[in-house]
Amino acid sequence: QVQLVESGGNLVQPGGSLRVSCAASGSTSSIILFGWYRQAPGKERELVATITTGGNTKYAEAVKGRFTISKDNAKTRVFLQMNSLTPEDTAVYYCYAARFIDTDYRAYWGQGTQVTVSS
């Protein structure tokens, strides 16, 4: 099993910056992919960014050039640096991890951290 706990969500002004974190525990050695998703009220959960164990990253078009995903070497911590924030970035941000065990992919989710962009 893998447990994920997000932190760092806060109120920030438009144009400001914020970094959210995800602490992973359990069977972290078998994780092959980390990601960040977000969900605003009345909207579907959407992918924000992903990072593989090899360090390859992908970003949603809406955040490309503004957000950066990173991780530590032990695969116990994942970060999302958010710059040039706008009110449209307001959402609950969720940490995601995927494992590959015995030819089977397994997905895990954190409970989310609130990010509010407002003046």
Backbone as ProteinMPNN parsed JSONL, in Angstrom:
{"seq_chain_A": "QVQLVESGGNLVQPGGSLRVSCAASGSTSSIILFGWYRQAPGKERELVATITTGGNTKYAEAVKGRFTISKDNAKTRVFLQMNSLTPEDTAVYYCYAARFIDTDYRAYWGQGTQVTVSS", "coords_chain_A": {"N_chain_A": [[0.828, -1.192, 0.0], [0.307, 2.344, -0.49], [0.532, 5.468, 1.019], [-0.539, 8.82, 0.787], [-0.057, 12.2, 1.547], [-0.997, 15.465, 1.304], [0.189, 18.879, 1.568], [0.56, 22.418, 2.269], [-1.247, 24.008, 0.903], [-2.955, 27.15, 0.459], [-4.155, 30.572, 0.838], [-3.578, 32.844, -1.75], [-2.476, 35.762, -3.509], [-3.508, 36.952, -6.798], [-1.107, 36.447, -9.365], [0.832, 35.699, -7.621], [2.93, 33.202, -5.934], [3.161, 29.726, -4.993], [3.967, 26.721, -3.264], [3.078, 23.384, -3.155], [3.155, 20.303, -1.332], [3.731, 16.739, -1.224], [3.733, 13.995, 0.814], [4.878, 10.743, 0.755], [4.362, 7.388, 1.799], [4.832, 3.929, 2.834], [4.816, 1.35, 0.425], [6.802, 2.666, -1.288], [8.988, 2.216, -2.936], [8.256, 0.86, -5.207], [6.881, 2.62, -6.787], [6.221, 4.088, -9.904], [5.373, 6.381, -11.117], [4.501, 9.716, -10.382], [2.015, 12.24, -9.778], [0.137, 15.333, -10.085], [-3.147, 16.347, -9.605], [-6.097, 18.409, -10.0], [-9.155, 19.851, -8.751], [-11.892, 21.882, -9.166], [-14.842, 23.399, -7.689], [-17.81, 22.073, -9.064], [-16.558, 21.242, -11.377], [-14.776, 18.77, -13.334], [-12.225, 16.538, -12.126], [-8.92, 17.249, -13.069], [-5.886, 16.553, -14.828], [-2.781, 17.901, -13.849], [0.098, 17.78, -13.786], [2.771, 15.405, -14.356], [5.378, 13.161, -13.253], [7.966, 10.89, -13.914], [9.852, 8.038, -12.613], [12.282, 8.252, -13.838], [12.52, 10.943, -14.17], [11.215, 12.28, -16.206], [8.914, 14.72, -17.276], [5.544, 15.961, -17.65], [3.065, 18.362, -18.59], [-0.123, 19.921, -18.146], [-1.701, 21.935, -20.636], [-2.769, 24.317, -19.666], [-1.192, 25.044, -17.511], [1.399, 25.01, -18.303], [4.676, 26.236, -18.375], [4.277, 27.78, -16.135], [3.963, 26.176, -13.866], [5.874, 23.751, -11.986], [6.829, 20.437, -11.548], [8.369, 18.239, -9.216], [10.517, 15.822, -7.519], [11.932, 13.902, -4.77], [14.927, 11.848, -4.447], [14.469, 9.513, -3.028], [11.869, 8.913, -3.455], [9.845, 9.716, -1.72], [8.772, 12.183, -1.442], [6.989, 14.678, -3.155], [6.656, 17.577, -5.168], [4.959, 20.586, -6.145], [5.549, 23.426, -7.728], [4.076, 26.516, -8.079], [3.621, 29.259, -10.061], [2.846, 32.669, -11.046], [0.063, 32.741, -10.468], [-3.467, 32.505, -11.058], [-6.989, 33.361, -10.58], [-8.326, 31.238, -11.797], [-6.829, 29.048, -11.171], [-7.652, 28.229, -8.728], [-8.503, 25.585, -6.661], [-8.917, 22.262, -5.288], [-6.019, 20.52, -4.762], [-4.643, 17.438, -5.662], [-2.515, 14.752, -4.809], [-0.999, 12.078, -6.615], [-0.124, 8.668, -7.204], [1.373, 5.91, -8.919], [1.79, 2.404, -9.086], [3.513, -0.513, -10.325], [2.969, -3.759, -10.153], [3.376, -7.201, -10.413], [2.478, -7.368, -13.126], [0.375, -5.57, -13.015], [-1.174, -2.426, -12.76], [-1.52, -0.069, -10.157], [-3.298, 2.495, -8.533], [-3.037, 5.382, -6.412], [-4.274, 7.879, -4.176], [-4.056, 11.085, -2.603], [-5.718, 13.079, -0.036], [-6.072, 15.709, -0.68], [-5.33, 19.278, -0.936], [-6.261, 22.604, -0.285], [-6.101, 25.253, -2.565], [-6.388, 28.628, -2.956], [-6.826, 31.376, -4.997], [-6.985, 34.683, -4.8], [-7.719, 38.179, -4.435]], "CA_chain_A": [[0.0, 0.0, 0.0], [0.961, 3.646, -0.506], [-0.236, 6.553, 1.614], [-0.141, 10.124, 0.27], [-0.578, 13.3, 2.339], [-0.639, 16.759, 0.742], [0.273, 20.02, 2.464], [1.04, 23.649, 1.668], [-2.303, 24.808, 0.313], [-3.138, 28.409, 1.164], [-4.698, 31.704, 0.098], [-2.511, 33.596, -2.389], [-2.965, 36.805, -4.406], [-3.209, 36.747, -8.21], [0.262, 36.754, -9.713], [1.723, 35.177, -6.606], [3.481, 31.86, -6.056], [2.894, 28.806, -3.898], [4.439, 25.357, -3.469], [2.409, 22.344, -2.401], [3.99, 19.129, -1.15], [3.09, 15.448, -1.022], [4.556, 13.025, 1.526], [4.503, 9.371, 0.42], [4.851, 6.354, 2.7], [4.425, 2.596, 2.468], [5.613, 0.678, -0.595], [7.178, 3.719, -2.227], [10.041, 1.776, -3.844], [7.657, 0.327, -6.426], [6.188, 3.683, -7.509], [6.833, 4.407, -11.184], [4.866, 7.656, -11.6], [3.803, 10.649, -9.496], [1.303, 13.283, -10.49], [-0.748, 16.259, -9.394], [-4.435, 16.654, -10.205], [-6.833, 19.434, -9.276], [-10.586, 19.857, -8.987], [-12.629, 23.048, -8.703], [-16.265, 23.097, -7.506], [-18.595, 21.99, -10.278], [-15.746, 20.822, -12.504], [-14.159, 17.459, -13.224], [-10.825, 16.499, -11.746], [-8.079, 17.321, -14.247], [-4.453, 16.34, -14.657], [-1.959, 19.101, -13.862], [1.471, 17.451, -14.149], [3.267, 14.09, -13.968], [6.815, 12.949, -13.283], [8.318, 9.485, -13.821], [11.037, 7.759, -11.804], [13.423, 8.728, -14.593], [12.552, 12.391, -14.167], [10.472, 12.866, -17.316], [7.757, 15.485, -16.818], [4.529, 16.431, -18.584], [2.213, 19.378, -17.993], [-1.316, 20.353, -18.844], [-1.489, 23.168, -21.385], [-3.178, 25.47, -18.873], [-0.188, 25.389, -16.504], [2.727, 24.909, -18.897], [5.458, 27.447, -18.242], [4.022, 28.414, -14.842], [4.077, 25.18, -12.799], [6.979, 22.809, -12.084], [6.722, 19.276, -10.675], [9.655, 17.654, -8.873], [10.48, 14.783, -6.505], [13.212, 13.561, -4.179], [15.479, 10.592, -4.955], [13.924, 8.396, -2.27], [10.462, 8.761, -3.846], [9.001, 9.933, -0.554], [8.295, 13.556, -1.442], [6.695, 15.255, -4.464], [6.374, 18.997, -5.033], [4.42, 21.327, -7.27], [5.795, 24.858, -7.626], [3.08, 27.22, -8.87], [3.935, 30.671, -10.236], [1.903, 33.458, -11.838], [-1.246, 32.149, -10.205], [-4.676, 33.232, -11.411], [-8.163, 32.787, -9.91], [-8.696, 29.974, -12.431], [-6.055, 27.98, -10.551], [-8.283, 27.87, -7.463], [-8.982, 24.208, -6.688], [-8.275, 21.31, -4.395], [-4.943, 19.857, -5.475], [-4.494, 16.068, -5.198], [-1.327, 13.995, -5.156], [-1.304, 10.787, -7.239], [1.007, 7.775, -7.414], [1.066, 4.655, -9.594], [2.715, 1.301, -8.901], [3.394, -1.631, -11.245], [3.275, -4.978, -9.415], [2.838, -8.44, -10.992], [1.816, -6.997, -14.384], [-0.844, -4.841, -12.695], [-1.022, -1.052, -12.312], [-2.348, 0.323, -9.03], [-3.303, 3.937, -8.346], [-3.262, 5.86, -5.057], [-4.617, 9.296, -4.116], [-4.13, 11.808, -1.351], [-7.017, 13.67, 0.254], [-6.126, 17.023, -1.282], [-5.037, 20.496, -0.2], [-6.973, 23.707, -0.921], [-5.376, 26.421, -3.066], [-7.319, 29.686, -3.314], [-6.165, 32.54, -5.577], [-7.934, 35.782, -4.697], [-7.216, 39.405, -3.839]], "C_chain_A": [[0.866, 1.247, 0.0], [0.009, 4.656, 0.111], [0.342, 7.89, 1.145], [-0.823, 11.209, 1.092], [-0.072, 14.608, 1.756], [-0.577, 17.822, 1.831], [0.707, 21.246, 1.673], [-0.02, 24.499, 1.003], [-2.583, 26.051, 1.144], [-3.889, 29.401, 0.287], [-3.537, 32.525, -0.45], [-3.126, 34.611, -3.348], [-2.683, 36.46, -5.864], [-1.813, 37.24, -8.566], [1.282, 36.214, -8.737], [2.161, 33.752, -6.877], [3.169, 31.042, -4.816], [3.472, 27.445, -4.257], [3.686, 24.406, -2.556], [3.279, 21.094, -2.399], [3.141, 17.892, -0.933], [4.087, 14.515, -0.357], [4.022, 11.621, 1.265], [5.123, 8.398, 1.417], [4.276, 5.008, 2.283], [5.373, 1.998, 1.446], [6.052, 1.653, -1.684], [8.227, 3.273, -3.241], [9.499, 1.275, -5.171], [6.886, 1.374, -7.227], [6.945, 3.999, -8.798], [6.406, 5.772, -11.721], [4.212, 8.428, -10.465], [3.081, 11.685, -10.343], [0.533, 14.189, -9.551], [-2.002, 16.461, -10.238], [-5.079, 17.786, -9.413], [-8.307, 19.379, -9.661], [-11.208, 21.093, -8.351], [-14.097, 22.679, -8.533], [-17.026, 23.122, -8.83], [-17.838, 21.55, -11.508], [-15.166, 19.438, -12.245], [-12.708, 17.583, -12.78], [-9.963, 16.428, -13.006], [-6.615, 17.127, -13.888], [-3.708, 17.66, -14.771], [-0.554, 18.797, -14.366], [1.796, 16.039, -13.694], [4.786, 14.079, -14.022], [7.08, 11.463, -13.084], [9.531, 9.306, -12.921], [12.308, 8.208, -12.511], [13.517, 10.232, -14.695], [11.855, 13.057, -15.341], [9.193, 13.523, -16.805], [6.833, 15.831, -17.974], [3.595, 17.373, -17.853], [0.969, 19.6, -18.831], [-1.055, 21.699, -19.515], [-1.792, 24.408, -20.543], [-2.124, 25.923, -17.873], [1.226, 25.379, -17.055], [3.44, 26.254, -18.85], [5.282, 28.156, -16.917], [4.251, 27.463, -13.671], [5.264, 24.262, -13.065], [6.783, 21.684, -11.074], [8.12, 18.707, -10.436], [9.47, 16.611, -7.782], [11.86, 14.58, -5.915], [13.652, 12.184, -4.674], [14.9, 9.364, -4.26], [12.474, 8.095, -2.613], [9.533, 8.817, -2.645], [8.404, 11.333, -0.501], [8.123, 14.059, -2.877], [6.259, 16.697, -4.26], [5.73, 19.536, -6.312], [4.625, 22.809, -6.995], [4.869, 25.58, -8.59], [3.402, 28.708, -8.874], [2.877, 31.344, -11.103], [0.478, 32.949, -11.691], [-2.383, 33.097, -10.583], [-5.856, 32.637, -10.659], [-8.613, 31.46, -10.514], [-7.905, 28.791, -11.895], [-6.638, 27.542, -9.216], [-8.905, 26.484, -7.562], [-8.401, 23.456, -5.504], [-7.256, 20.538, -5.216], [-4.661, 18.501, -4.826], [-3.187, 15.46, -5.688], [-1.733, 12.597, -5.633], [-0.018, 9.982, -7.387], [0.531, 6.487, -8.061], [2.18, 3.645, -9.353], [2.467, 0.25, -9.973], [3.893, -2.871, -10.526], [2.596, -6.165, -10.087], [1.963, -8.155, -12.207], [0.53, -6.204, -14.169], [-0.499, -3.44, -12.212], [-2.002, -0.769, -11.179], [-2.184, 1.813, -8.766], [-3.651, 4.307, -6.909], [-3.447, 7.374, -5.084], [-4.486, 9.832, -2.705], [-5.505, 12.415, -1.17], [-7.139, 15.12, -0.196], [-5.754, 18.156, -0.342], [-5.606, 21.68, -0.986], [-6.02, 24.835, -1.305], [-6.409, 27.438, -3.536], [-6.543, 30.911, -3.779], [-7.182, 33.673, -5.627], [-7.254, 36.985, -4.066], [-8.043, 39.832, -2.646]], "O_chain_A": [[2.018, 1.215, 0.435], [-1.174, 4.697, -0.228], [1.559, 8.07, 1.11], [-2.033, 11.151, 1.313], [1.135, 14.845, 1.712], [-1.206, 17.689, 2.881], [1.168, 21.126, 0.538], [0.275, 25.614, 0.574], [-2.469, 26.029, 2.37], [-4.217, 29.105, -0.862], [-2.615, 32.867, 0.289], [-4.176, 34.353, -3.936], [-1.721, 35.747, -6.148], [-1.388, 38.309, -8.128], [2.482, 36.27, -9.003], [1.818, 33.164, -7.902], [2.944, 31.584, -3.733], [3.469, 27.057, -5.425], [3.654, 24.591, -1.339], [4.04, 20.851, -3.335], [1.986, 17.977, -0.515], [5.166, 14.268, -0.897], [2.852, 11.34, 1.523], [6.271, 8.567, 1.828], [3.346, 4.945, 1.478], [6.591, 2.119, 1.577], [5.713, 1.483, -2.855], [8.351, 3.886, -4.301], [10.224, 1.27, -6.166], [6.293, 1.04, -8.253], [8.166, 4.159, -8.783], [7.004, 6.274, -12.673], [3.456, 7.86, -9.677], [3.477, 11.972, -11.473], [0.306, 13.864, -8.386], [-1.92, 16.715, -11.439], [-4.662, 18.088, -8.295], [-8.664, 18.923, -10.748], [-11.068, 21.323, -7.15], [-14.563, 21.734, -9.171], [-16.905, 24.064, -9.614], [-18.418, 21.488, -12.592], [-15.074, 18.988, -11.103], [-12.05, 18.595, -13.024], [-10.243, 15.638, -13.907], [-6.167, 17.485, -12.798], [-3.969, 18.449, -15.68], [-0.06, 19.472, -15.269], [1.18, 15.526, -12.761], [5.404, 14.871, -14.733], [6.497, 10.84, -12.197], [10.164, 10.28, -12.513], [13.306, 8.512, -11.857], [14.485, 10.756, -15.246], [11.897, 14.281, -15.463], [8.473, 12.942, -15.993], [7.265, 15.974, -19.118], [3.353, 17.22, -16.656], [0.995, 19.487, -20.057], [-0.274, 22.506, -19.011], [-1.133, 25.436, -20.696], [-2.155, 27.07, -17.427], [2.166, 25.711, -16.332], [2.881, 27.281, -19.235], [6.062, 29.052, -16.596], [4.685, 27.891, -12.601], [5.625, 24.019, -14.217], [6.593, 21.94, -9.885], [8.955, 18.695, -11.34], [8.398, 16.517, -7.184], [12.854, 15.03, -6.486], [12.857, 11.441, -5.248], [14.849, 8.287, -4.853], [11.91, 7.122, -2.114], [8.56, 8.068, -2.559], [7.613, 11.636, 0.392], [9.011, 13.884, -3.712], [5.57, 17.007, -3.288], [5.934, 19.007, -7.405], [3.959, 23.385, -6.135], [4.871, 25.292, -9.787], [3.451, 29.342, -7.82], [2.112, 30.68, -11.802], [-0.225, 32.751, -12.682], [-2.274, 34.316, -10.446], [-5.754, 31.523, -10.146], [-9.218, 30.642, -9.822], [-8.274, 27.642, -12.142], [-6.158, 26.573, -8.629], [-9.733, 26.231, -8.436], [-7.512, 23.949, -4.81], [-7.595, 19.965, -6.251], [-4.466, 18.408, -3.614], [-2.805, 15.635, -6.845], [-2.686, 12.009, -5.122], [1.045, 10.539, -7.66], [-0.576, 6.021, -7.793], [3.363, 3.982, -9.408], [1.352, 0.126, -10.478], [5.095, -3.028, -10.31], [1.385, -6.147, -10.308], [0.839, -8.647, -12.299], [-0.323, -6.171, -15.055], [0.367, -3.275, -11.353], [-3.163, -1.174, -11.232], [-1.068, 2.333, -8.773], [-4.456, 3.636, -6.264], [-2.853, 8.066, -5.91], [-4.767, 9.133, -1.731], [-6.365, 12.287, -2.041], [-8.22, 15.701, -0.099], [-5.844, 18.027, 0.879], [-5.453, 21.752, -2.205], [-5.236, 25.311, -0.484], [-7.215, 27.142, -4.418], [-5.7, 31.429, -3.047], [-8.132, 33.625, -6.408], [-6.331, 36.841, -3.264], [-7.75, 40.854, -2.025]]}, "name": "protein", "num_of_chains": 1, "seq": "QVQLVESGGNLVQPGGSLRVSCAASGSTSSIILFGWYRQAPGKERELVATITTGGNTKYAEAVKGRFTISKDNAKTRVFLQMNSLTPEDTAVYYCYAARFIDTDYRAYWGQGTQVTVSS"}
